[in-house]
């Protein structure tokens, strides 16, 4: 069996991730027929079916899952090799892929990465906002070099480093019955109507679990997808919202909101940097981890 070339592997990975040949072709800037031909050639080389094609997309077969895993690892190894060789020739250069939770991206991660970017101008850093469990899985599977997220889920076998922290707070209209307090226990908010921020499922699940422990159920009045939208709902005095205090401060003065920290211990959230194998990181990725940890210590 002949060896697969890197382009074929990259196209195969794109198809597996997109679950659609046309979408993968658009992502890789190539015509769908060329992608389909590459996949067919790979199936001929392996002597087995890698994808099940249907009207709505493709399903990866068990053999395809195996190739998908090795393809990711092979291309990651090639990327590391090129980056390390480039580091000797022209200074540090390459591409670092970061999966990060929305709170990390909204609060401190971009500013911390900017310090690194100024020092290593030849390195390209790409961010993808993901749910926490997707961050962990993305690093595990090699789709991301580095993950940054709240440590509220099992990090499994990943290597983690302490990073930053934030504090959950209740955002309210000044006329809300709880607005005059200096701090609030979460249990005191349960009987009031909340804004449901659907993009933050782990935070929502934590609150629902705490409400259940208190023998109550959450009351959601309006559903939104971002903290900014939640703050606008609060400004209209329709409900309260529980969000990171650091994110709410940007809206506090502009919309005249009250931001009161939660007094519960779990409201203090710790964020971590995660990698699959520290020793296997490329030079640019390893330097980014070091830079982020240094920024956290200074903060």
C-alpha positions as CSV (number, residue, x, y, z in Angstrom):
1,X,0.0,0.0,0.0
2,X,1.4,3.4,-1.0
3,X,1.8,6.1,1.6
4,X,-0.8,8.8,1.8
5,X,0.3,12.4,0.9
6,X,-0.4,15.2,3.4
7,X,-2.9,16.9,1.2
8,X,-5.1,13.8,1.0
9,X,-4.9,13.4,4.8
10,X,-5.9,17.0,5.3
11,X,-8.8,16.7,2.9
12,X,-9.9,13.5,4.7
13,X,-9.8,15.2,8.1
14,X,-11.8,18.1,6.8
15,X,-14.5,15.7,5.4
16,X,-14.6,13.8,8.8
17,X,-15.0,17.0,10.7
18,X,-17.5,18.6,8.5
19,X,-19.4,15.4,7.8
20,X,-20.0,16.7,4.3
21,X,-17.8,16.6,1.2
22,X,-19.1,20.0,-0.2
23,X,-18.5,21.7,3.1
24,X,-15.0,20.3,3.4
25,X,-14.2,21.4,-0.1
26,X,-15.3,24.9,0.6
27,X,-13.2,25.0,3.8
28,X,-10.1,23.8,1.9
29,X,-10.8,26.0,-1.2
30,X,-11.0,23.1,-3.6
31,X,-13.7,21.7,-5.8
32,X,-15.9,18.9,-4.3
33,X,-15.1,16.5,-7.2
34,X,-11.4,16.7,-6.4
35,X,-12.1,15.9,-2.7
36,X,-14.4,13.0,-3.6
37,X,-11.7,11.6,-6.0
38,X,-9.0,11.8,-3.3
39,X,-11.2,9.9,-0.9
40,X,-12.0,7.2,-3.5
41,X,-8.3,6.8,-4.1
42,X,-7.6,6.4,-0.4
43,X,-10.3,3.7,-0.2
44,X,-8.8,1.9,-3.1
45,X,-5.3,2.1,-1.4
46,X,-6.7,0.7,1.9
47,X,-9.0,-1.8,0.3
48,X,-11.8,-0.8,2.6
49,X,-14.6,1.8,2.8
50,X,-13.7,4.8,4.8
51,X,-16.9,6.8,4.5
52,X,-20.6,6.0,4.0
53,X,-22.0,8.6,1.6
54,X,-25.6,9.7,1.9
55,X,-27.8,12.5,0.7
56,X,-27.3,14.6,3.8
57,X,-23.6,14.0,4.2
58,X,-21.2,11.2,5.2
59,X,-20.7,8.9,8.1
60,X,-17.2,7.8,9.1
61,X,-16.8,4.0,9.2
62,X,-14.7,2.2,11.9
63,X,-11.8,2.0,9.4
64,X,-12.3,5.7,8.7
65,X,-12.2,6.5,12.4
66,X,-8.8,4.8,12.6
67,X,-7.4,6.6,9.6
68,X,-8.8,9.9,11.0
69,X,-7.0,9.5,14.3
70,X,-3.7,8.7,12.6
71,X,-4.1,11.4,10.0
72,X,-4.5,14.0,12.8
73,X,-1.4,12.7,14.6
74,X,0.6,12.5,11.4
75,X,-0.1,16.1,10.3
76,X,0.4,17.4,13.8
77,X,3.8,15.7,13.8
78,X,4.6,17.3,10.4
79,X,3.6,20.7,11.7
80,X,5.8,20.3,14.8
81,X,8.8,19.2,12.6
82,X,8.4,22.2,10.3
83,X,8.0,24.6,13.2
84,X,11.0,23.4,15.0
85,X,13.2,23.4,11.8
86,X,11.9,26.9,11.1
87,X,12.9,28.0,14.6
88,X,16.5,27.1,13.8
89,X,16.4,28.8,10.4
90,X,14.4,32.0,10.7
91,X,13.4,32.4,14.3
92,X,10.3,30.9,15.9
93,X,7.4,30.5,13.4
94,X,4.5,28.2,12.8
95,X,0.8,27.8,13.7
96,X,-0.7,27.2,17.2
97,X,-4.3,26.1,17.4
98,X,-6.2,27.1,20.6
99,X,-9.6,25.9,21.7
100,X,-11.0,28.1,24.5
101,X,-14.2,28.5,26.4
102,X,-16.3,31.6,25.7
103,X,-15.5,33.2,29.1
104,X,-11.8,32.9,28.5
105,X,-12.0,34.5,25.1
106,X,-14.3,37.3,26.4
107,X,-12.2,38.2,29.4
108,X,-8.4,37.7,29.4
109,X,-7.1,35.3,26.7
110,X,-6.8,37.8,23.7
111,X,-4.9,40.3,25.8
112,X,-2.5,37.6,27.1
113,X,-1.9,36.2,23.6
114,X,-1.2,39.7,22.2
115,X,1.9,39.8,24.4
116,X,3.1,36.6,22.8
117,X,2.2,37.7,19.3
118,X,4.2,40.9,19.6
119,X,7.3,38.8,20.6
120,X,6.8,36.1,18.0
121,X,5.5,37.8,14.9
122,X,6.0,34.8,12.6
123,X,3.7,32.6,14.6
124,X,0.0,32.5,13.7
125,X,-2.4,31.8,16.6
126,X,-5.9,30.7,15.8
127,X,-8.8,30.7,18.3
128,X,-11.9,28.6,18.3
129,X,-14.6,29.3,20.9
130,X,-15.9,26.0,22.2
131,X,-18.0,24.6,25.0
132,X,-15.7,23.3,27.9
133,X,-16.2,19.6,27.0
134,X,-15.4,20.4,23.4
135,X,-12.1,22.1,24.5
136,X,-11.1,19.0,26.4
137,X,-12.0,16.6,23.5
138,X,-10.3,18.8,20.9
139,X,-7.0,18.8,22.8
140,X,-7.4,15.0,23.4
141,X,-7.9,14.3,19.7
142,X,-5.1,16.6,18.6
143,X,-7.4,19.1,16.8
144,X,-6.1,21.8,19.2
145,X,-2.6,22.2,20.5
146,X,-3.7,24.1,23.6
147,X,-7.0,24.3,25.5
148,X,-8.1,27.1,27.9
149,X,-11.2,26.6,30.0
150,X,-12.9,26.5,33.4
151,X,-11.8,23.4,35.3
152,X,-15.4,22.3,36.0
153,X,-15.2,19.1,33.9
154,X,-13.0,16.1,34.0
155,X,-9.7,16.9,32.3
156,X,-9.1,13.2,31.9
157,X,-5.4,12.5,30.9
158,X,-4.6,16.0,29.9
159,X,-1.7,17.9,31.5
160,X,-3.0,21.1,33.0
161,X,-1.5,24.3,34.3
162,X,-3.2,26.9,36.6
163,X,-4.1,30.0,34.5
164,X,-6.6,32.7,35.6
165,X,-9.8,33.0,37.7
166,X,-13.0,35.0,37.6
167,X,-16.0,35.5,39.9
168,X,-19.7,34.9,39.0
169,X,-22.0,37.7,39.8
170,X,-25.7,38.6,39.7
171,X,-26.5,41.3,37.1
172,X,-29.7,43.2,37.9
173,X,-31.7,46.3,37.1
174,X,-31.3,48.9,39.9
175,X,-35.0,48.4,40.8
176,X,-34.7,44.7,41.4
177,X,-35.5,43.6,44.9
178,X,-32.0,42.1,45.4
179,X,-30.1,45.1,43.9
180,X,-29.2,46.8,47.2
181,X,-27.2,43.8,48.6
182,X,-23.4,43.8,48.6
183,X,-23.2,40.1,48.0
184,X,-25.8,37.5,47.2
185,X,-26.1,33.7,47.9
186,X,-27.2,31.9,44.8
187,X,-30.0,30.3,46.7
188,X,-31.6,33.7,47.1
189,X,-31.8,34.2,43.4
190,X,-33.6,31.0,42.5
191,X,-37.1,32.3,43.2
192,X,-36.5,35.2,40.7
193,X,-36.7,35.0,37.0
194,X,-33.3,34.4,35.2
195,X,-32.0,34.9,31.7
196,X,-30.9,31.6,30.2
197,X,-27.6,32.0,28.3
198,X,-27.7,28.9,26.1
199,X,-24.1,29.1,24.9
200,X,-22.8,28.4,28.5
201,X,-24.2,25.0,29.2
202,X,-21.7,24.0,31.9
203,X,-22.5,27.2,33.9
204,X,-26.2,26.6,33.5
205,X,-25.9,22.9,34.5
206,X,-23.9,24.0,37.7
207,X,-26.7,26.4,38.6
208,X,-29.4,23.9,38.0
209,X,-27.6,21.4,40.2
210,X,-27.2,23.9,43.0
211,X,-30.9,24.8,42.7
212,X,-31.8,21.1,42.9
213,X,-29.7,20.7,46.0
214,X,-31.8,23.5,47.6
215,X,-35.0,21.7,46.6
216,X,-35.9,24.2,44.0
217,X,-36.0,24.7,40.2
218,X,-34.6,27.5,38.1
219,X,-37.0,29.9,36.6
220,X,-35.9,31.1,33.1
221,X,-37.9,33.8,31.4
222,X,-35.9,34.6,28.3
223,X,-33.2,32.7,26.4
224,X,-30.2,34.4,24.7
225,X,-26.9,33.3,23.3
226,X,-24.4,35.9,24.7
227,X,-23.6,37.9,27.9
228,X,-24.1,41.2,26.0
229,X,-27.7,40.1,25.1
230,X,-28.3,39.0,28.7
231,X,-27.3,42.4,30.0
232,X,-29.7,44.1,27.6
233,X,-32.5,41.9,28.9
234,X,-31.5,42.8,32.4
235,X,-31.4,46.5,31.5
236,X,-35.0,46.2,30.4
237,X,-35.8,44.9,33.9
238,X,-37.2,41.6,32.5
239,X,-35.0,39.2,34.6
240,X,-31.7,38.9,36.3
241,X,-28.6,37.1,34.9
242,X,-25.6,35.3,36.4
243,X,-22.5,36.0,34.5
244,X,-18.8,36.5,35.1
245,X,-18.3,39.8,37.1
246,X,-15.4,40.7,34.8
247,X,-17.6,40.5,31.7
248,X,-20.5,42.4,33.3
249,X,-18.4,45.4,34.2
250,X,-18.2,46.4,30.5
251,X,-22.0,46.8,30.5
252,X,-22.4,48.1,34.0
253,X,-21.9,51.8,33.5
254,X,-23.2,51.9,29.9
255,X,-26.6,50.5,30.9
256,X,-26.8,51.4,34.6
257,X,-26.8,47.9,35.9
258,X,-26.2,46.5,39.4
259,X,-23.5,43.9,39.5
260,X,-23.4,42.0,42.8
261,X,-20.9,39.1,43.4
262,X,-22.2,35.7,44.4
263,X,-21.1,34.6,47.9
264,X,-21.0,30.8,47.1
265,X,-17.5,29.2,47.0
266,X,-18.2,27.6,43.6
267,X,-18.8,31.1,42.1
268,X,-15.0,31.6,42.1
269,X,-14.0,29.9,38.9
270,X,-10.5,28.6,38.1
271,X,-9.3,28.4,34.5
272,X,-6.6,26.1,33.3
273,X,-4.3,25.7,30.3
274,X,-4.5,22.1,29.0
275,X,-2.2,20.1,26.6
276,X,-2.2,16.5,25.6
277,X,1.6,15.9,26.0
278,X,3.8,18.8,27.1
279,X,6.9,17.1,25.6
280,X,5.3,16.7,22.2
281,X,4.3,20.4,21.8
282,X,5.8,22.3,19.0
283,X,8.2,25.1,19.8
284,X,5.6,27.9,19.2
285,X,2.9,26.0,21.2
286,X,5.3,25.4,24.1
287,X,6.3,29.1,24.1
288,X,2.7,30.2,24.1
289,X,2.0,28.0,27.2
290,X,4.9,29.6,28.9
291,X,3.8,33.1,27.9
292,X,0.2,32.5,29.2
293,X,1.4,31.2,32.5
294,X,3.7,34.2,32.9
295,X,0.8,36.5,32.1
296,X,-1.3,34.8,34.7
297,X,1.4,35.1,37.4
298,X,1.7,38.8,36.7
299,X,-2.1,39.3,36.9
